[in-house]
Amino acid sequence: MKAAAALLLLLTWSLPLLSACASDQALNRTIDDASITTRVKTALLNDPVIDATKIAVETSAGVVTLNGVVKSKEVETKAVDLTRRVAGVRDVKSGLKIQVGSEQ
């Protein structure tokens, strides 16, 4: 009986700690994702060929998604390659569209 009570007491005290650890991990991942997004945006902005103002960057669990409009397939490829080289990026998904028409 004493062992069961001790186990119940241990579980009662440890569950909030486990929950806090899970919350800390989620918070750390959110912070990591935000810093990855910032580093990707900076890399894109520093490239003279890419118009980074037309590219949205989102990161979730290290997977970066690029959305927006670029001038050519070559610029899309360059944006994806630059993104892959940023520390912490696990994968890149491109939702970039090639701009058509006279707005180039």
MOPAC internal coordinates of N, CA, C and O (Angstrom, degrees):
PM7 1SCF
backbone

  N    0.0000 0     0.00 0     0.00 0    0    0    0
  C    1.4381 1     0.00 0     0.00 0    1    0    0
  C    1.5308 1   111.20 1     0.00 0    2    1    0
  O    1.2310 1   120.85 1   137.07 1    3    2    1
  N    1.3590 1   115.99 1   -42.93 1    3    2    1
  C    1.4522 1   119.48 1   179.22 1    5    3    2
  C    1.5232 1   111.25 1   -62.93 1    6    5    3
  O    1.2310 1   120.51 1   144.08 1    7    6    5
  N    1.3355 1   116.63 1   -35.92 1    7    6    5
  C    1.4601 1   120.50 1   179.37 1    9    7    6
  C    1.5252 1   110.68 1   -65.21 1   10    9    7
  O    1.2310 1   120.47 1   140.11 1   11   10    9
  N    1.3228 1   116.70 1   -39.89 1   11   10    9
  C    1.4655 1   120.61 1   179.02 1   13   11   10
  C    1.5230 1   110.55 1   -65.76 1   14   13   11
  O    1.2310 1   120.59 1   138.97 1   15   14   13
  N    1.3117 1   116.48 1   -41.03 1   15   14   13
  C    1.4710 1   120.81 1   178.83 1   17   15   14
  C    1.5239 1   109.87 1   -65.53 1   18   17   15
  O    1.2310 1   120.18 1   139.05 1   19   18   17
  N    1.3153 1   117.26 1   -40.95 1   19   18   17
  C    1.4654 1   121.08 1   179.18 1   21   19   18
  C    1.5302 1   110.22 1   -64.89 1   22   21   19
  O    1.2310 1   120.72 1   138.90 1   23   22   21
  N    1.3160 1   116.23 1   -41.10 1   23   22   21
  C    1.4656 1   120.44 1   178.43 1   25   23   22
  C    1.5208 1   110.88 1   -64.36 1   26   25   23
  O    1.2310 1   120.63 1   136.95 1   27   26   25
  N    1.3213 1   116.39 1   -43.05 1   27   26   25
  C    1.4612 1   120.88 1   178.23 1   29   27   26
  C    1.5266 1   110.26 1   -61.96 1   30   29   27
  O    1.2310 1   120.24 1   137.09 1   31   30   29
  N    1.3119 1   117.15 1   -42.91 1   31   30   29
  C    1.4619 1   121.73 1   178.36 1   33   31   30
  C    1.5275 1   110.75 1   -63.25 1   34   33   31
  O    1.2310 1   120.58 1   136.36 1   35   34   33
  N    1.3223 1   116.49 1   -43.64 1   35   34   33
  C    1.4593 1   121.00 1   178.75 1   37   35   34
  C    1.5235 1   111.22 1   -61.51 1   38   37   35
  O    1.2310 1   120.15 1   135.09 1   39   38   37
  N    1.3099 1   117.32 1   -44.91 1   39   38   37
  C    1.4669 1   121.63 1   178.39 1   41   39   38
  C    1.5262 1   111.30 1   -63.81 1   42   41   39
  O    1.2310 1   120.71 1   139.80 1   43   42   41
  N    1.3136 1   116.25 1   -40.20 1   43   42   41
  C    1.4655 1   120.56 1   179.88 1   45   43   42
  C    1.5225 1   110.76 1   -61.83 1   46   45   43
  O    1.2310 1   120.04 1   141.13 1   47   46   45
  N    1.3009 1   117.53 1   -38.87 1   47   46   45
  C    1.4631 1   121.28 1  -179.93 1   49   47   46
  C    1.5213 1   112.88 1   -79.80 1   50   49   47
  O    1.2310 1   119.81 1   148.49 1   51   50   49
  N    1.3133 1   117.97 1   -31.51 1   51   50   49
  C    1.4621 1   119.92 1  -173.14 1   53   51   50
  C    1.5236 1   113.47 1   -85.89 1   54   53   51
  O    1.2310 1   119.40 1   153.06 1   55   54   53
  N    1.3210 1   118.76 1   -26.94 1   55   54   53
  C    1.4654 1   119.79 1  -178.81 1   57   55   54
  C    1.5279 1   113.02 1   -59.60 1   58   57   55
  O    1.2310 1   118.98 1   134.46 1   59   58   57
  N    1.3319 1   119.56 1   -45.54 1   59   58   57
  C    1.4695 1   118.25 1   176.52 1   61   59   58
  C    1.5329 1   112.38 1   -61.29 1   62   61   59
  O    1.2310 1   120.35 1   145.24 1   63   62   61
  N    1.3284 1   116.93 1   -34.76 1   63   62   61
  C    1.4699 1   119.96 1   178.11 1   65   63   62
  C    1.5158 1   111.01 1   -66.41 1   66   65   63
  O    1.2310 1   120.19 1   137.34 1   67   66   65
  N    1.3301 1   117.25 1   -42.66 1   67   66   65
  C    1.4669 1   120.29 1   177.72 1   69   67   66
  C    1.5108 1   110.85 1   -63.20 1   70   69   67
  O    1.2310 1   120.79 1   139.03 1   71   70   69
  N    1.3143 1   116.10 1   -40.97 1   71   70   69
  C    1.4542 1   120.96 1   178.20 1   73   71   70
  C    1.5223 1   110.70 1   -63.03 1   74   73   71
  O    1.2310 1   120.24 1   138.89 1   75   74   73
  N    1.3241 1   117.14 1   -41.11 1   75   74   73
  C    1.4630 1   121.55 1   178.67 1   77   75   74
  C    1.5189 1   110.87 1   -64.44 1   78   77   75
  O    1.2310 1   120.33 1   141.11 1   79   78   77
  N    1.3365 1   116.98 1   -38.89 1   79   78   77
  C    1.4652 1   120.54 1   178.03 1   81   79   78
  C    1.5181 1   110.40 1   -63.30 1   82   81   79
  O    1.2310 1   120.32 1   137.81 1   83   82   81
  N    1.3279 1   116.99 1   -42.19 1   83   82   81
  C    1.4617 1   120.40 1   178.75 1   85   83   82
  C    1.5195 1   110.22 1   -64.09 1   86   85   83
  O    1.2310 1   120.29 1   140.21 1   87   86   85
  N    1.3343 1   117.05 1   -39.79 1   87   86   85
  C    1.4616 1   120.88 1   178.15 1   89   87   86
  C    1.5211 1   110.79 1   -64.81 1   90   89   87
  O    1.2310 1   120.16 1   139.23 1   91   90   89
  N    1.3388 1   117.30 1   -40.77 1   91   90   89
  C    1.4583 1   121.48 1   177.83 1   93   91   90
  C    1.5174 1   110.96 1   -62.04 1   94   93   91
  O    1.2310 1   120.47 1   138.90 1   95   94   93
  N    1.3349 1   116.71 1   -41.10 1   95   94   93
  C    1.4598 1   119.92 1   178.83 1   97   95   94
  C    1.5224 1   110.89 1   -63.75 1   98   97   95
  O    1.2310 1   120.08 1   137.63 1   99   98   97
  N    1.3217 1   117.46 1   -42.37 1   99   98   97
  C    1.4620 1   120.85 1   178.44 1  101   99   98
  C    1.5236 1   110.46 1   -63.94 1  102  101   99
  O    1.2310 1   120.56 1   138.34 1  103  102  101
  N    1.3315 1   116.54 1   -41.66 1  103  102  101
  C    1.4540 1   120.82 1   178.35 1  105  103  102
  C    1.5225 1   110.87 1   -63.91 1  106  105  103
  O    1.2310 1   120.33 1   135.15 1  107  106  105
  N    1.3381 1   116.98 1   -44.85 1  107  106  105
  C    1.4588 1   120.40 1   178.41 1  109  107  106
  C    1.5208 1   111.57 1   -61.19 1  110  109  107
  O    1.2310 1   120.02 1   139.21 1  111  110  109
  N    1.3435 1   117.56 1   -40.79 1  111  110  109
  C    1.4589 1   120.64 1   179.02 1  113  111  110
  C    1.5224 1   110.34 1   -65.04 1  114  113  111
  O    1.2310 1   120.25 1   140.84 1  115  114  113
  N    1.3407 1   117.13 1   -39.16 1  115  114  113
  C    1.4615 1   120.94 1   177.81 1  117  115  114
  C    1.5233 1   110.67 1   -63.05 1  118  117  115
  O    1.2310 1   120.61 1   136.48 1  119  118  117
  N    1.3176 1   116.44 1   -43.52 1  119  118  117
  C    1.4580 1   120.55 1   178.60 1  121  119  118
  C    1.5266 1   110.02 1   -65.29 1  122  121  119
  O    1.2310 1   120.19 1   135.90 1  123  122  121
  N    1.3370 1   117.24 1   -44.10 1  123  122  121
  C    1.4583 1   120.67 1   177.93 1  125  123  122
  C    1.5328 1   110.47 1   -59.93 1  126  125  123
  O    1.2310 1   120.14 1   135.60 1  127  126  125
  N    1.3291 1   117.34 1   -44.40 1  127  126  125
  C    1.4615 1   121.00 1   179.54 1  129  127  126
  C    1.5245 1   110.94 1   -61.66 1  130  129  127
  O    1.2310 1   120.53 1   138.61 1  131  130  129
  N    1.3354 1   116.59 1   -41.39 1  131  130  129
  C    1.4629 1   120.35 1   179.16 1  133  131  130
  C    1.5268 1   110.91 1   -63.89 1  134  133  131
  O    1.2310 1   120.36 1   139.33 1  135  134  133
  N    1.3277 1   116.92 1   -40.67 1  135  134  133
  C    1.4684 1   119.09 1   179.98 1  137  135  134
  C    1.5252 1   111.06 1   -70.87 1  138  137  135
  O    1.2310 1   120.03 1   145.02 1  139  138  137
  N    1.3209 1   117.54 1   -34.98 1  139  138  137
  C    1.4679 1   120.45 1   175.21 1  141  139  138
  C    1.5189 1   109.41 1   -63.01 1  142  141  139
  O    1.2310 1   120.36 1   133.86 1  143  142  141
  N    1.3262 1   116.91 1   -46.14 1  143  142  141
  C    1.4660 1   120.86 1   179.00 1  145  143  142
  C    1.5176 1   110.76 1   -57.23 1  146  145  143
  O    1.2310 1   120.70 1   135.59 1  147  146  145
  N    1.3285 1   116.28 1   -44.41 1  147  146  145
  C    1.4681 1   120.63 1   179.48 1  149  147  146
  C    1.5198 1   111.37 1   -63.01 1  150  149  147
  O    1.2310 1   120.16 1   136.60 1  151  150  149
  N    1.3332 1   117.30 1   -43.40 1  151  150  149
  C    1.4692 1   120.24 1  -179.88 1  153  151  150
  C    1.5290 1   111.32 1   -66.28 1  154  153  151
  O    1.2310 1   120.21 1   142.28 1  155  154  153
  N    1.3378 1   117.20 1   -37.72 1  155  154  153
  C    1.4663 1   120.39 1   178.42 1  157  155  154
  C    1.5265 1   109.80 1   -65.64 1  158  157  155
  O    1.2310 1   120.39 1   132.74 1  159  158  157
  N    1.3372 1   116.86 1   -47.26 1  159  158  157
  C    1.4717 1   120.23 1   179.53 1  161  159  158
  C    1.5235 1   110.78 1   -58.92 1  162  161  159
  O    1.2310 1   120.66 1   138.86 1  163  162  161
  N    1.3339 1   116.33 1   -41.14 1  163  162  161
  C    1.4669 1   120.29 1   179.08 1  165  163  162
  C    1.5217 1   111.08 1   -63.52 1  166  165  163
  O    1.2310 1   120.41 1   135.84 1  167  166  165
  N    1.3310 1   116.82 1   -44.16 1  167  166  165
  C    1.4640 1   120.40 1   178.99 1  169  167  166
  C    1.5310 1   110.85 1   -61.57 1  170  169  167
  O    1.2310 1   120.37 1   137.84 1  171  170  169
  N    1.3216 1   116.90 1   -42.16 1  171  170  169
  C    1.4669 1   120.45 1   179.67 1  173  171  170
  C    1.5261 1   111.07 1   -67.67 1  174  173  171
  O    1.2310 1   120.36 1   138.56 1  175  174  173
  N    1.3325 1   116.92 1   -41.44 1  175  174  173
  C    1.4669 1   120.54 1   179.36 1  177  175  174
  C    1.5255 1   112.26 1   -64.91 1  178  177  175
  O    1.2310 1   120.12 1   148.17 1  179  178  177
  N    1.3245 1   117.37 1   -31.83 1  179  178  177
  C    1.4630 1   121.23 1  -178.33 1  181  179  178
  C    1.5185 1   113.41 1   -80.59 1  182  181  179
  O    1.2310 1   119.85 1   171.65 1  183  182  181
  N    1.3206 1   117.89 1    -8.35 1  183  182  181
  C    1.4572 1   120.26 1   179.00 1  185  183  182
  C    1.5273 1   109.27 1   -86.85 1  186  185  183
  O    1.2310 1   119.85 1   -53.58 1  187  186  185
  N    1.3382 1   117.89 1   126.42 1  187  186  185
  C    1.4649 1   120.49 1  -176.01 1  189  187  186
  C    1.5399 1   114.05 1   -70.89 1  190  189  187
  O    1.2310 1   119.62 1   162.21 1  191  190  189
  N    1.3098 1   118.33 1   -17.79 1  191  190  189
  C    1.4712 1   121.31 1  -176.56 1  193  191  190
  C    1.5352 1   111.83 1   -89.82 1  194  193  191
  O    1.2310 1   120.67 1   148.99 1  195  194  193
  N    1.3237 1   116.32 1   -31.01 1  195  194  193
  C    1.4606 1   121.36 1  -173.99 1  197  195  194
  C    1.5313 1   110.34 1   -90.20 1  198  197  195
  O    1.2310 1   120.78 1   -49.24 1  199  198  197
  N    1.3369 1   116.12 1   130.76 1  199  198  197
  C    1.4637 1   120.68 1   172.97 1  201  199  198
  C    1.5293 1   107.13 1   -89.99 1  202  201  199
  O    1.2310 1   121.09 1   -92.44 1  203  202  201
  N    1.3222 1   115.51 1    87.56 1  203  202  201
  C    1.4594 1   121.61 1  -174.35 1  205  203  202
  C    1.5233 1   113.08 1   -67.01 1  206  205  203
  O    1.2310 1   120.12 1   163.31 1  207  206  205
  N    1.3342 1   117.37 1   -16.69 1  207  206  205
  C    1.4585 1   119.78 1   179.19 1  209  207  206
  C    1.5274 1   111.46 1   -68.13 1  210  209  207
  O    1.2310 1   120.58 1   165.47 1  211  210  209
  N    1.3234 1   116.51 1   -14.53 1  211  210  209
  C    1.4629 1   120.53 1  -179.93 1  213  211  210
  C    1.5247 1   112.37 1  -104.66 1  214  213  211
  O    1.2310 1   120.68 1  -168.23 1  215  214  213
  N    1.3425 1   116.30 1    11.77 1  215  214  213
  C    1.4672 1   120.57 1  -178.03 1  217  215  214
  C    1.5245 1   109.34 1  -121.92 1  218  217  215
  O    1.2310 1   121.12 1   -55.00 1  219  218  217
  N    1.3307 1   115.47 1   125.00 1  219  218  217
  C    1.4712 1   121.64 1   174.14 1  221  219  218
  C    1.5195 1   108.06 1   -94.62 1  222  221  219
  O    1.2310 1   120.94 1   -40.62 1  223  222  221
  N    1.3277 1   115.80 1   139.38 1  223  222  221
  C    1.4630 1   121.98 1  -178.43 1  225  223  222
  C    1.5235 1   108.67 1  -121.25 1  226  225  223
  O    1.2310 1   120.85 1   -53.82 1  227  226  225
  N    1.3273 1   115.98 1   126.18 1  227  226  225
  C    1.4695 1   121.47 1   175.90 1  229  227  226
  C    1.5243 1   107.82 1  -129.26 1  230  229  227
  O    1.2310 1   120.90 1   -38.30 1  231  230  229
  N    1.3257 1   115.88 1   141.70 1  231  230  229
  C    1.4606 1   120.85 1  -179.49 1  233  231  230
  C    1.5218 1   109.93 1  -129.68 1  234  233  231
  O    1.2310 1   121.22 1   -45.39 1  235  234  233
  N    1.3203 1   115.27 1   134.61 1  235  234  233
  C    1.4628 1   121.47 1   175.83 1  237  235  234
  C    1.5211 1   108.31 1  -140.78 1  238  237  235
  O    1.2310 1   121.06 1   -62.46 1  239  238  237
  N    1.3217 1   115.57 1   117.54 1  239  238  237
  C    1.4645 1   122.35 1  -179.46 1  241  239  238
  C    1.5295 1   111.76 1    53.75 1  242  241  239
  O    1.2310 1   120.67 1  -141.53 1  243  242  241
  N    1.3271 1   116.32 1    38.47 1  243  242  241
  C    1.4596 1   121.23 1   177.99 1  245  243  242
  C    1.5102 1   115.03 1    83.13 1  246  245  243
  O    1.2310 1   120.01 1   176.80 1  247  246  245
  N    1.3347 1   117.59 1    -3.20 1  247  246  245
  C    1.4699 1   121.28 1   178.00 1  249  247  246
  C    1.5255 1   107.55 1   -95.79 1  250  249  247
  O    1.2310 1   121.02 1   -60.64 1  251  250  249
  N    1.3297 1   115.65 1   119.36 1  251  250  249
  C    1.4613 1   121.75 1  -176.50 1  253  251  250
  C    1.5253 1   109.56 1   -98.89 1  254  253  251
  O    1.2310 1   121.20 1   -47.30 1  255  254  253
  N    1.3313 1   115.30 1   132.70 1  255  254  253
  C    1.4583 1   121.18 1   175.37 1  257  255  254
  C    1.5213 1   108.26 1  -114.20 1  258  257  255
  O    1.2310 1   121.11 1   -53.08 1  259  258  257
  N    1.3184 1   115.47 1   126.92 1  259  258  257
  C    1.4590 1   122.22 1   177.11 1  261  259  258
  C    1.5237 1   108.47 1  -104.87 1  262  261  259
  O    1.2310 1   120.31 1   -51.19 1  263  262  261
  N    1.3285 1   117.02 1   128.81 1  263  262  261
  C    1.4600 1   122.37 1   176.30 1  265  263  262
  C    1.5131 1   108.74 1  -131.35 1  266  265  263
  O    1.2310 1   120.94 1   -30.73 1  267  266  265
  N    1.3281 1   115.81 1   149.27 1  267  266  265
  C    1.4500 1   120.00 1   178.10 1  269  267  266
  C    1.5040 1   110.72 1   139.59 1  270  269  267
  O    1.2310 1   121.59 1    23.25 1  271  270  269
  N    1.3317 1   114.57 1  -156.75 1  271  270  269
  C    1.4638 1   121.65 1  -174.49 1  273  271  270
  C    1.5223 1   109.45 1  -126.04 1  274  273  271
  O    1.2310 1   121.16 1   -44.60 1  275  274  273
  N    1.3362 1   115.38 1   135.40 1  275  274  273
  C    1.4705 1   121.83 1   174.78 1  277  275  274
  C    1.5190 1   108.70 1  -127.18 1  278  277  275
  O    1.2310 1   120.89 1   -16.61 1  279  278  277
  N    1.3368 1   115.91 1   163.39 1  279  278  277
  C    1.4706 1   121.02 1  -174.32 1  281  279  278
  C    1.5202 1   114.08 1   -75.81 1  282  281  279
  O    1.2310 1   120.26 1   152.70 1  283  282  281
  N    1.3403 1   117.12 1   -27.30 1  283  282  281
  C    1.4704 1   118.74 1  -175.60 1  285  283  282
  C    1.5233 1   110.38 1  -157.58 1  286  285  283
  O    1.2310 1   121.14 1   -11.47 1  287  286  285
  N    1.3119 1   115.42 1   168.53 1  287  286  285
  C    1.4586 1   121.53 1   176.34 1  289  287  286
  C    1.5331 1   109.91 1   -62.25 1  290  289  287
  O    1.2310 1   120.47 1   144.17 1  291  290  289
  N    1.3360 1   116.70 1   -35.83 1  291  290  289
  C    1.4639 1   120.77 1   179.35 1  293  291  290
  C    1.5336 1   111.51 1   -63.21 1  294  293  291
  O    1.2310 1   120.69 1   140.54 1  295  294  293
  N    1.3453 1   116.29 1   -39.46 1  295  294  293
  C    1.4673 1   120.32 1   178.73 1  297  295  294
  C    1.5252 1   109.71 1   -68.56 1  298  297  295
  O    1.2310 1   120.26 1   141.62 1  299  298  297
  N    1.3284 1   117.12 1   -38.38 1  299  298  297
  C    1.4626 1   120.28 1   175.87 1  301  299  298
  C    1.5267 1   110.33 1   -60.07 1  302  301  299
  O    1.2310 1   120.76 1   132.28 1  303  302  301
  N    1.3264 1   116.15 1   -47.72 1  303  302  301
  C    1.4635 1   121.26 1  -179.85 1  305  303  302
  C    1.5296 1   110.61 1   -60.15 1  306  305  303
  O    1.2310 1   120.48 1   138.11 1  307  306  305
  N    1.3286 1   116.69 1   -41.89 1  307  306  305
  C    1.4620 1   120.62 1   179.73 1  309  307  306
  C    1.5315 1   111.05 1   -64.92 1  310  309  307
  O    1.2310 1   120.30 1   138.81 1  311  310  309
  N    1.3296 1   117.03 1   -41.19 1  311  310  309
  C    1.4704 1   120.91 1   179.32 1  313  311  310
  C    1.5300 1   110.52 1   -63.59 1  314  313  311
  O    1.2310 1   120.48 1   137.21 1  315  314  313
  N    1.3141 1   116.68 1   -42.79 1  315  314  313
  C    1.4674 1   120.70 1   179.11 1  317  315  314
  C    1.5276 1   109.97 1   -65.53 1  318  317  315
  O    1.2310 1   120.22 1   135.74 1  319  318  317
  N    1.3251 1   117.19 1   -44.26 1  319  318  317
  C    1.4662 1   120.93 1   179.77 1  321  319  318
  C    1.5328 1   111.66 1   -62.53 1  322  321  319
  O    1.2310 1   120.41 1   136.03 1  323  322  321
  N    1.3325 1   116.82 1   -43.97 1  323  322  321
  C    1.4684 1   120.36 1   177.59 1  325  323  322
  C    1.5257 1   110.66 1   -60.31 1  326  325  323
  O    1.2310 1   120.88 1   138.04 1  327  326  325
  N    1.3181 1   115.92 1   -41.96 1  327  326  325
  C    1.4551 1   120.98 1  -179.42 1  329  327  326
  C    1.5228 1   110.96 1   -64.00 1  330  329  327
  O    1.2310 1   120.14 1   137.96 1  331  330  329
  N    1.3192 1   117.33 1   -42.04 1  331  330  329
  C    1.4717 1   121.40 1   179.82 1  333  331  330
  C    1.5300 1   111.93 1   -59.88 1  334  333  331
  O    1.2310 1   120.10 1   150.24 1  335  334  333
  N    1.3227 1   117.41 1   -29.76 1  335  334  333
  C    1.4642 1   121.50 1  -176.84 1  337  335  334
  C    1.5286 1   113.68 1   -81.91 1  338  337  335
  O    1.2310 1   120.10 1   172.41 1  339  338  337
  N    1.3200 1   117.42 1    -7.59 1  339  338  337
  C    1.4638 1   120.43 1  -179.42 1  341  339  338
  C    1.5337 1   108.92 1   -75.52 1  342  341  339
  O    1.2310 1   121.21 1   -45.42 1  343  342  341
  N    1.3212 1   115.28 1   134.58 1  343  342  341
  C    1.4699 1   121.02 1  -179.53 1  345  343  342
  C    1.5250 1   110.78 1   -58.21 1  346  345  343
  O    1.2310 1   121.19 1   -46.15 1  347  346  345
  N    1.3201 1   115.33 1   133.85 1  347  346  345
  C    1.4555 1   121.14 1   177.33 1  349  347  346
  C    1.5142 1   114.88 1    94.88 1  350  349  347
  O    1.2310 1   120.16 1   165.98 1  351  350  349
  N    1.3286 1   117.29 1   -14.02 1  351  350  349
  C    1.4705 1   120.52 1  -179.69 1  353  351  350
  C    1.5177 1   109.03 1   -74.72 1  354  353  351
  O    1.2310 1   120.71 1   -57.98 1  355  354  353
  N    1.3331 1   116.25 1   122.02 1  355  354  353
  C    1.4612 1   121.96 1   178.94 1  357  355  354
  C    1.5207 1   111.70 1   -90.56 1  358  357  355
  O    1.2310 1   120.48 1   145.82 1  359  358  357
  N    1.3341 1   116.68 1   -34.18 1  359  358  357
  C    1.4631 1   121.38 1  -179.01 1  361  359  358
  C    1.5198 1   107.89 1  -160.60 1  362  361  359
  O    1.2310 1   120.90 1   -19.23 1  363  362  361
  N    1.3380 1   115.88 1   160.77 1  363  362  361
  C    1.4589 1   121.45 1   178.67 1  365  363  362
  C    1.5174 1   108.55 1  -129.34 1  366  365  363
  O    1.2310 1   121.32 1   -47.26 1  367  366  365
  N    1.3332 1   115.08 1   132.74 1  367  366  365
  C    1.4567 1   121.43 1   174.75 1  369  367  366
  C    1.5170 1   107.07 1  -116.47 1  370  369  367
  O    1.2310 1   121.14 1   -51.55 1  371  370  369
  N    1.3173 1   115.43 1   128.45 1  371  370  369
  C    1.4625 1   119.55 1  -178.87 1  373  371  370
  C    1.5190 1   110.91 1  -103.64 1  374  373  371
  O    1.2310 1   121.63 1   -57.65 1  375  374  373
  N    1.3170 1   114.49 1   122.35 1  375  374  373
  C    1.4594 1   121.63 1   170.60 1  377  375  374
  C    1.5183 1   108.45 1  -112.88 1  378  377  375
  O    1.2310 1   121.03 1  -158.99 1  379  378  377
  N    1.3376 1   115.64 1    21.01 1  379  378  377
  C    1.4595 1   120.76 1  -178.38 1  381  379  378
  C    1.5272 1   110.76 1   -71.55 1  382  381  379
  O    1.2310 1   121.14 1   -39.56 1  383  382  381
  N    1.3156 1   115.42 1   140.44 1  383  382  381
  C    1.4660 1   122.57 1   178.23 1  385  383  382
  C    1.5200 1   108.68 1  -110.85 1  386  385  383
  O    1.2310 1   121.16 1   -34.87 1  387  386  385
  N    1.3141 1   115.39 1   145.13 1  387  386  385
  C    1.4619 1   120.25 1   176.53 1  389  387  386
  C    1.5212 1   108.08 1   -83.79 1  390  389  387
  O    1.2310 1   121.12 1   -53.06 1  391  390  389
  N    1.3372 1   115.46 1   126.94 1  391  390  389
  C    1.4564 1   121.53 1  -179.14 1  393  391  390
  C    1.5290 1   109.42 1   -70.75 1  394  393  391
  O    1.2310 1   120.78 1   -45.98 1  395  394  393
  N    1.3093 1   116.11 1   134.02 1  395  394  393
  C    1.4637 1   121.34 1   177.42 1  397  395  394
  C    1.5119 1   109.73 1  -122.06 1  398  397  395
  O    1.2310 1   120.59 1   -22.70 1  399  398  397
  N    1.3060 1   116.48 1   157.30 1  399  398  397
  C    1.4610 1   120.39 1   177.08 1  401  399  398
  C    1.5141 1   112.39 1    98.75 1  402  401  399
  O    1.2310 1   121.20 1    11.95 1  403  402  401
  N    1.3197 1   115.31 1  -168.05 1  403  402  401
  C    1.4664 1   121.77 1  -173.62 1  405  403  402
  C    1.5207 1   113.44 1   -81.52 1  406  405  403
  O    1.2310 1   119.49 1   177.85 1  407  406  405
  N    1.3343 1   118.57 1    -2.15 1  407  406  405
  C    1.4762 1   121.13 1  -178.00 1  409  407  406
  C    1.5186 1   111.99 1   -79.09 1  410  409  407
  O    1.2310 1   119.18 1  -179.90 1  411  410  409
  N    1.3118 1   119.17 1     0.10 1  411  410  409
  C    1.4664 1   121.16 1  -178.48 1  413  411  410
  C    1.4777 1   108.53 1   -69.36 1  414  413  411
  O    1.2310 1   120.10 1   180.00 1  415  414  413

